[in-house]
Amino acid sequence: MSGYTPMIQQYLSIKAEYQDAFLFFRLGDFYEMFFDDALKASKELEITLTSRDGGSQDRIPMCGVPYHAAAAYIERLIEKGYKVAICEQTEDPKQAKGVVKREVVQLITPGTVMEGKSLKENENNYLSSLEREEKHFALALTDLTTGENTVVKLASIDETVTEIYAVGAKEIVISSGFSDIILEQLQKRCAVAVSVSDEDELTEEIISYAEHISDPLLRKAFSRLYHYLKKTQMRNLQHLQKVKEYKLQQHMKIDLYSKRNLELTETIRSKDKKGSLLWLLDETKTSMGARMLKQWIDKPLLDPVEIDKRLNTVETFMNSYFEKEDLREKLKEVYDLERLAGRVAFGNVNARDLTQLRRSLEQIPSIRELVGSLKHPDAARHAEKLDPCEELTVLLSDALAEHPPISIKEGNIIRDGFDEQLDIYRNASKNGKTWMVQLEQRERQSTGIKSLKIGYNKVFGYYIEVSRANLPHLPEGRYERKQTLANAERFITPELKEKEALILEAEEKMAELEHQLFLQLREKVKTFISRLQSLAKTISELDVLQCFATVSDKRHYCKPQFTADEIRLIDGRHPVVEKVMDSQEYVPNNCLMNAERNLLLITGPNMSGKSTYMRQIALTAILAQIGCFVPAKEAYLPVFDQIFTRIGAADDLISGQSTFMVEMLEARNALAHATSRSLILFDEIGRGTSTYDGMALAQAIIEYVHKEIGAKTLFSTHYHELTILEKKLSGLENVHVKAVEDQGKVVFLHKVDRGAADKSYGIHVAELAELPEQLIQRAKKLLSKFEAAGASITREQSDVSAPQTIYPEKEQLSFFHEEEGKQEKAPSKKEMQLLKEIRELNILEMNPLEAMNELYRIQKKLKK
């Protein structure tokens, strides 16, 4: 380092402290980057790479961005998952001896962004910290923009991944000794930026936020998070709220797979909000309401009393149409109080932000009166919690100009009459400028030069300008020459200089005083932060509840009733599909289940609507438990503790898992954690393997759920052989999605009815997809052949209570098509022995894992 210039040495010493971040090094009007930072930033930001002499033999790579435009470049780097350290000059260059002193004043990371386009107004921006102790994990979450702090204890890595995915954490802070294996899983499955910090000391300051948190692991997680915030932000964090602990047992559990499969907040294919449940419901009018809506969807309630409170308020709004519409109009005028409070504490709030705060607070008295007028105790409870913060409203009204500029150093922020000294300066400035106008008029009359004018620039101050053509008309010695231009001369007079001094002094002191007054005003606003945050929470709740009422009214939803163990949905619909279809008629369906009938085996052709039917049951349950009305004519539902789904086919290429493995993992997760109070959706289990393997697994899973779990389960399948299970399993009933043939063409009725489907219609679906006609005809011919062969298969009695498909000893249908006219090869002695072993398997007594192991053993024997 000794070979470099003092400035480059300073850069390198600061960069050594921020190895994992781009160092924006302030040089004059630019932020400069050097060495590897310059090479990487020039590519990521598409800016010119240059070089400079740094004292060594080789020139140093260099690139930079203008100071005034830096925010856009920083935002682009943050969106790509990078961190940016802002290094400013901390002393006046005119007074510096040697190299100007510089320090990093802020480290901006994906989880600590406070402004910019990357900060979505309808979503929280969470920074997280993770601790591990044996099998348990502690997750701490902070949204720096709103000041929310939460902690939760988790029992497994799967629960941890699900929670991080659900909240959408942008960054995770861990210790340097954290498990690499677990970290790799988090990065693959959640795509979060990772930061390392080993500071976790439990200080008095941290205890003041988390004194009511007794679990040491949770305290440690929050401590690490808080130290990281202090270290990176280097400023006041007084807007941070008390830490709230929540337990997964307080809300309906929906695992990572199920959240994706049900498309709660984004669609599976495009990852867009449009087409999701969140998209359907979002009739909120405030950004903070939209964020709370997403939180409620992620965490449906389990307490029927709390659910009913929400439902009752929604019903009250639906019965008070005009009041609800008035509320929606008033909420439009309420800005993001949570993030405004955060910006006040953070010190980056400007006068326009405070004007928005004032306008928002001006709406609160009328909102409070409106909500209080509704005839319901829950509405009155919300009205009482609406704190209008009158003192703050008056302060902001008295202090702020009606339309202040964005900059807090340009003046015109403070209203006339607020500060006596400021008014004196303003009068001096205004009178001085009026005097200038009067002087210009007098001089024009005295000299007879109509084009004479008085102007101003920062270099020469005020001046009298006379065009070159009019110089002969100017009396000798009247003015003192100041500047010569190509076509004019500029002059001054002693009187003009005196007035100039008065005006400039007044304007300079006026701007400085306004800035100081604004900073004082901002400090006074800080004292209201906790009240503003409480107000924001109440406004958010009202916004979400009116949103539920608006959607429910518009879509003709009904109020759900909660039962002990019964599902009775009359004319239920899929809420999102119904909205997407718009004017087209959606076919409603019933769903009837109880303690004696807890498993529906659904058959029917592809594209008939089996998956849609299953999803709509789950979405209806979620809507009910977040406190919204549901898409049905009548709805009676139990309170589900968990929802599990296995819907759709997709390889998990990142984790190196095939479609079938993903299917089995999702099934395993449901079978391992579901209870009798859960809802399970299994769609086409077993498709990813051979027919017999798949059928065996599907039957074994059905029997296991029926016997061991007892959860409400919807199981769709193309294995029609499984429909015979209705005779063997008391809690299972066959239902099917109707389809009819009309002149050789299939028509899907999308209507669910009792009983099993009579056929699959797979070739008809292939025709709809316009596969080649030759191929379709060949498929029909093969189907006839297979069906004829299948008709000769006989069934034998067995000691197994569940049905089994028995294959003939003399003839077996081949899975592989032989050329026509050629003799099919007879099964070998080994194959016949294995068939006998399969017949003797007691599948009913196996769990899915045992069934898979048995299949693997048999397959291994076949391959030998």
ChimeraX attribute file (.defattr): number of C-alpha atoms within 10 A of each C-alpha:
attribute: neighborCount
match mode: 1-to-1
recipient: residues
	/A:1	12
	/A:2	9
	/A:3	11
	/A:4	15
	/A:5	15
	/A:6	15
	/A:7	15
	/A:8	19
	/A:9	16
	/A:10	17
	/A:11	19
	/A:12	17
	/A:13	11
	/A:14	18
	/A:15	21
	/A:16	10
	/A:17	12
	/A:18	16
	/A:19	11
	/A:20	14
	/A:21	17
	/A:22	24
	/A:23	27
	/A:24	25
	/A:25	23
	/A:26	21
	/A:27	18
	/A:28	12
	/A:29	10
	/A:30	17
	/A:31	21
	/A:32	20
	/A:33	25
	/A:34	27
	/A:35	14
	/A:36	13
	/A:37	19
	/A:38	24
	/A:39	17
	/A:40	16
	/A:41	21
	/A:42	19
	/A:43	11
	/A:44	13
	/A:45	13
	/A:46	9
	/A:47	14
	/A:48	14
	/A:49	17
	/A:50	15
	/A:51	14
	/A:52	12
	/A:53	14
	/A:54	18
	/A:55	17
	/A:56	12
	/A:57	9
	/A:58	10
	/A:59	13
	/A:60	17
	/A:61	19
	/A:62	21
	/A:63	22
	/A:64	22
	/A:65	21
	/A:66	15
	/A:67	15
	/A:68	10
	/A:69	11
	/A:70	14
	/A:71	13
	/A:72	12
	/A:73	15
	/A:74	22
	/A:75	23
	/A:76	16
	/A:77	19
	/A:78	19
	/A:79	15
	/A:80	11
	/A:81	17
	/A:82	18
	/A:83	24
	/A:84	20
	/A:85	25
	/A:86	19
	/A:87	22
	/A:88	19
	/A:89	16
	/A:90	12
	/A:91	12
	/A:92	9
	/A:93	13
	/A:94	7
	/A:95	8
	/A:96	10
	/A:97	8
	/A:98	9
	/A:99	12
	/A:100	17
	/A:101	15
	/A:102	17
	/A:103	17
	/A:104	22
	/A:105	17
	/A:106	17
	/A:107	21
	/A:108	22
	/A:109	27
	/A:110	27
	/A:111	28
	/A:112	23
	/A:113	20
	/A:114	20
	/A:115	15
	/A:116	13
	/A:117	10
	/A:118	14
	/A:119	18
	/A:120	12
	/A:121	17
	/A:122	17
	/A:123	18
	/A:124	25
	/A:125	26
	/A:126	26
	/A:127	27
	/A:128	30
	/A:129	30
	/A:130	24
	/A:131	21
	/A:132	21
	/A:133	8
	/A:134	7
	/A:135	9
	/A:136	14
	/A:137	20
	/A:138	23
	/A:139	25
	/A:140	29
	/A:141	26
	/A:142	27
	/A:143	22
	/A:144	24
	/A:145	25
	/A:146	25
	/A:147	22
	/A:148	20
	/A:149	24
	/A:150	19
	/A:151	25
	/A:152	19
	/A:153	22
	/A:154	19
	/A:155	13
	/A:156	13
	/A:157	16
	/A:158	14
	/A:159	18
	/A:160	21
	/A:161	19
	/A:162	21
	/A:163	22
	/A:164	23
	/A:165	19
	/A:166	22
	/A:167	18
	/A:168	18
	/A:169	24
	/A:170	24
	/A:171	23
	/A:172	25
	/A:173	22
	/A:174	22
	/A:175	16
	/A:176	11
	/A:177	9
	/A:178	13
	/A:179	11
	/A:180	10
	/A:181	8
	/A:182	13
	/A:183	13
	/A:184	12
	/A:185	15
	/A:186	22
	/A:187	14
	/A:188	12
	/A:189	16
	/A:190	19
	/A:191	17
	/A:192	21
	/A:193	21
	/A:194	20
	/A:195	18
	/A:196	16
	/A:197	16
	/A:198	13
	/A:199	16
	/A:200	18
	/A:201	13
	/A:202	17
	/A:203	10
	/A:204	10
	/A:205	11
	/A:206	20
	/A:207	16
	/A:208	11
	/A:209	19
	/A:210	23
	/A:211	13
	/A:212	13
	/A:213	15
	/A:214	10
	/A:215	11
	/A:216	11
	/A:217	21
	/A:218	24
	/A:219	27
	/A:220	23
	/A:221	25
	/A:222	31
	/A:223	24
	/A:224	26
	/A:225	26
	/A:226	25
	/A:227	18
	/A:228	21
	/A:229	19
	/A:230	13
	/A:231	14
	/A:232	17
	/A:233	17
	/A:234	14
	/A:235	14
	/A:236	11
	/A:237	17
	/A:238	15
	/A:239	25
	/A:240	22
	/A:241	18
	/A:242	17
	/A:243	24
	/A:244	16
	/A:245	17
	/A:246	12
	/A:247	10
	/A:248	15
	/A:249	11
	/A:250	13
	/A:251	20
	/A:252	22
	/A:253	24
	/A:254	24
	/A:255	23
	/A:256	21
	/A:257	18
	/A:258	22
	/A:259	23
	/A:260	20
	/A:261	18
	/A:262	23
	/A:263	23
	/A:264	23
	/A:265	22
	/A:266	20
	/A:267	19
	/A:268	17
	/A:269	8
	/A:270	9
	/A:271	13
	/A:272	13
	/A:273	15
	/A:274	16
	/A:275	20
	/A:276	21
	/A:277	23
	/A:278	20
	/A:279	17
	/A:280	19
	/A:281	23
	/A:282	18
	/A:283	21
	/A:284	25
	/A:285	22
	/A:286	22
	/A:287	23
	/A:288	27
	/A:289	28
	/A:290	25
	/A:291	19
	/A:292	20
	/A:293	27
	/A:294	23
	/A:295	16
	/A:296	18
	/A:297	21
	/A:298	22
	/A:299	20
	/A:300	25
	/A:301	24
	/A:302	19
	/A:303	13
	/A:304	15
	/A:305	10
	/A:306	14
	/A:307	19
	/A:308	20
	/A:309	15
	/A:310	24
	/A:311	24
	/A:312	20
	/A:313	24
	/A:314	28
	/A:315	22
	/A:316	21
	/A:317	28
	/A:318	20
	/A:319	15
	/A:320	14
	/A:321	14
	/A:322	11
	/A:323	18
	/A:324	22
	/A:325	14
	/A:326	13
	/A:327	21
	/A:328	21
	/A:329	12
	/A:330	16
	/A:331	22
	/A:332	14
	/A:333	16
	/A:334	23
	/A:335	21
	/A:336	21
	/A:337	27
	/A:338	24
	/A:339	24
	/A:340	23
	/A:341	27
	/A:342	26
	/A:343	22
	/A:344	21
	/A:345	24
	/A:346	20
	/A:347	15
	/A:348	13
	/A:349	19
	/A:350	20
	/A:351	24
	/A:352	19
	/A:353	20
	/A:354	22
	/A:355	19
	/A:356	17
	/A:357	21
	/A:358	20
	/A:359	17
	/A:360	20
	/A:361	24
	/A:362	19
	/A:363	16
	/A:364	22
	/A:365	15
	/A:366	14
	/A:367	21
	/A:368	21
	/A:369	14
	/A:370	17
	/A:371	23
	/A:372	18
	/A:373	13
	/A:374	19
	/A:375	13
	/A:376	15
	/A:377	13
	/A:378	16
	/A:379	22
	/A:380	17
	/A:381	12
	/A:382	17
	/A:383	23
	/A:384	13
	/A:385	14
	/A:386	22
	/A:387	17
	/A:388	20
	/A:389	16
	/A:390	13
	/A:391	10
	/A:392	17
	/A:393	18
	/A:394	13
	/A:395	15
	/A:396	23
	/A:397	18
	/A:398	14
	/A:399	18
	/A:400	22
	/A:401	18
	/A:402	14
	/A:403	13
	/A:404	20
	/A:405	15
	/A:406	13
	/A:407	13
	/A:408	20
	/A:409	15
	/A:410	14
	/A:411	18
	/A:412	20
	/A:413	25
	/A:414	25
	/A:415	19
	/A:416	15
	/A:417	11
	/A:418	16
	/A:419	14
	/A:420	10
	/A:421	13
	/A:422	23
	/A:423	16
	/A:424	13
	/A:425	21
	/A:426	19
	/A:427	14
	/A:428	20
	/A:429	22
	/A:430	15
	/A:431	14
	/A:432	19
	/A:433	15
	/A:434	11
	/A:435	14
	/A:436	19
	/A:437	13
	/A:438	11
	/A:439	16
	/A:440	18
	/A:441	15
	/A:442	12
	/A:443	16
	/A:444	14
	/A:445	12
	/A:446	11
	/A:447	14
	/A:448	13
	/A:449	16
	/A:450	13
	/A:451	11
	/A:452	18
	/A:453	19
	/A:454	19
	/A:455	14
	/A:456	11
	/A:457	8
	/A:458	6
	/A:459	6
	/A:460	12
	/A:461	14
	/A:462	22
	/A:463	23
	/A:464	22
	/A:465	21
	/A:466	21
	/A:467	16
	/A:468	13
	/A:469	9
	/A:470	16
	/A:471	13
	/A:472	8
	/A:473	11
	/A:474	14
	/A:475	10
	/A:476	8
	/A:477	7
	/A:478	11
	/A:479	14
	/A:480	13
	/A:481	15
	/A:482	14
	/A:483	13
	/A:484	12
	/A:485	10
	/A:486	7
	/A:487	9
	/A:488	14
	/A:489	18
	/A:490	21
	/A:491	18
	/A:492	20
	/A:493	15
	/A:494	10
	/A:495	8
	/A:496	18
	/A:497	14
	/A:498	10
	/A:499	19
	/A:500	20
	/A:501	14
	/A:502	14
	/A:503	21
	/A:504	16
	/A:505	14
	/A:506	21
	/A:507	19
	/A:508	13
	/A:509	16
	/A:510	23
	/A:511	20
	/A:512	16
	/A:513	19
	/A:514	21
	/A:515	20
	/A:516	14
	/A:517	18
	/A:518	20
	/A:519	16
	/A:520	11
	/A:521	18
	/A:522	20
	/A:523	14
	/A:524	14
	/A:525	19
	/A:526	19
	/A:527	14
	/A:528	15
	/A:529	23
	/A:530	17
	/A:531	14
	/A:532	22
	/A:533	23
	/A:534	16
	/A:535	20
	/A:536	24
	/A:537	18
	/A:538	17
	/A:539	25
	/A:540	26
	/A:541	18
	/A:542	25
	/A:543	25
	/A:544	29
	/A:545	26
	/A:546	25
	/A:547	25
	/A:548	31
	/A:549	28
	/A:550	23
	/A:551	20
	/A:552	21
	/A:553	18
	/A:554	10
	/A:555	16
	/A:556	13
	/A:557	22
	/A:558	18
	/A:559	22
	/A:560	26
	/A:561	17
	/A:562	18
	/A:563	14
	/A:564	12
	/A:565	18
	/A:566	19
	/A:567	23
	/A:568	19
	/A:569	24
	/A:570	17
	/A:571	15
	/A:572	23
	/A:573	26
	/A:574	23
	/A:575	23
	/A:576	22
	/A:577	16
	/A:578	18
	/A:579	14
	/A:580	13
	/A:581	10
	/A:582	10
	/A:583	8
	/A:584	9
	/A:585	8
	/A:586	16
	/A:587	15
	/A:588	19
	/A:589	18
	/A:590	20
	/A:591	17
	/A:592	13
	/A:593	20
	/A:594	17
	/A:595	15
	/A:596	13
	/A:597	18
	/A:598	24
	/A:599	26
	/A:600	24
	/A:601	24
	/A:602	30
	/A:603	29
	/A:604	28
	/A:605	24
	/A:606	18
	/A:607	13
	/A:608	22
	/A:609	19
	/A:610	24
	/A:611	20
	/A:612	15
	/A:613	23
	/A:614	24
	/A:615	23
	/A:616	20
	/A:617	22
	/A:618	21
	/A:619	22
	/A:620	23
	/A:621	24
	/A:622	26
	/A:623	21
	/A:624	29
	/A:625	32
	/A:626	25
	/A:627	27
	/A:628	31
	/A:629	27
	/A:630	29
	/A:631	30
	/A:632	25
	/A:633	17
	/A:634	17
	/A:635	26
	/A:636	21
	/A:637	22
	/A:638	23
	/A:639	26
	/A:640	24
	/A:641	20
	/A:642	23
	/A:643	26
	/A:644	28
	/A:645	29
	/A:646	24
	/A:647	22
	/A:648	14
	/A:649	15
	/A:650	14
	/A:651	14
	/A:652	13
	/A:653	9
	/A:654	8
	/A:655	11
	/A:656	9
	/A:657	14
	/A:658	15
	/A:659	17
	/A:660	17
	/A:661	16
	/A:662	20
	/A:663	25
	/A:664	20
	/A:665	15
	/A:666	21
	/A:667	20
	/A:668	15
	/A:669	16
	/A:670	24
	/A:671	20
	/A:672	10
	/A:673	11
	/A:674	21
	/A:675	20
	/A:676	19
	/A:677	18
	/A:678	22
	/A:679	25
	/A:680	26
	/A:681	24
	/A:682	26
	/A:683	23
	/A:684	23
	/A:685	26
	/A:686	23
	/A:687	20
	/A:688	17
	/A:689	14
	/A:690	11
	/A:691	13
	/A:692	13
	/A:693	17
	/A:694	18
	/A:695	22
	/A:696	20
	/A:697	25
	/A:698	23
	/A:699	23
	/A:700	23
	/A:701	25
	/A:702	24
	/A:703	23
	/A:704	18
	/A:705	22
	/A:706	20
	/A:707	14
	/A:708	12
	/A:709	18
	/A:710	21
	/A:711	23
	/A:712	29
	/A:713	27
	/A:714	25
	/A:715	25
	/A:716	24
	/A:717	24
	/A:718	22
	/A:719	20
	/A:720	17
	/A:721	13
	/A:722	22
	/A:723	23
	/A:724	15
	/A:725	19
	/A:726	17
	/A:727	13
	/A:728	13
	/A:729	17
	/A:730	13
	/A:731	19
	/A:732	24
	/A:733	22
	/A:734	22
	/A:735	21
	/A:736	24
	/A:737	24
	/A:738	21
	/A:739	21
	/A:740	12
	/A:741	11
	/A:742	8
	/A:743	6
	/A:744	8
	/A:745	13
	/A:746	18
	/A:747	13
	/A:748	17
	/A:749	13
	/A:750	21
	/A:751	17
	/A:752	23
	/A:753	16
	/A:754	14
	/A:755	16
	/A:756	21
	/A:757	21
	/A:758	13
	/A:759	12
	/A:760	16
	/A:761	19
	/A:762	16
	/A:763	18
	/A:764	19
	/A:765	17
	/A:766	16
	/A:767	16
	/A:768	11
	/A:769	9
	/A:770	10
	/A:771	12
	/A:772	10
	/A:773	11
	/A:774	8
	/A:775	13
	/A:776	16
	/A:777	12
	/A:778	10
	/A:779	15
	/A:780	13
	/A:781	11
	/A:782	13
	/A:783	13
	/A:784	11
	/A:785	11
	/A:786	14
	/A:787	10
	/A:788	11
	/A:789	14
	/A:790	13
	/A:791	8
	/A:792	12
	/A:793	16
	/A:794	10
	/A:795	12
	/A:796	12
	/A:797	9
	/A:798	13
	/A:799	7
	/A:800	14
	/A:801	13
	/A:802	19
	/A:803	20
	/A:804	22
	/A:805	14
	/A:806	16
	/A:807	18
	/A:808	13
	/A:809	11
	/A:810	8
	/A:811	14
	/A:812	16
	/A:813	13
	/A:814	13
	/A:815	9
	/A:816	7
	/A:817	9
	/A:818	11
	/A:819	8
	/A:820	7
	/A:821	6
	/A:822	7
	/A:823	8
	/A:824	15
	/A:825	10
	/A:826	12
	/A:827	15
	/A:828	9
	/A:829	9
	/A:830	11
	/A:831	14
	/A:832	14
	/A:833	11
	/A:834	16
	/A:835	17
	/A:836	14
	/A:837	11
	/A:838	16
	/A:839	16
	/A:840	12
	/A:841	14
	/A:842	15
	/A:843	23
	/A:844	18
	/A:845	16
	/A:846	16
	/A:847	17
	/A:848	23
	/A:849	14
	/A:850	14
	/A:851	21
	/A:852	17
	/A:853	11
	/A:854	16
	/A:855	17
	/A:856	13
	/A:857	11
	/A:858	15
	/A:859	13
	/A:860	10
	/A:861	12
	/A:862	11
	/A:863	6
	/A:864	5
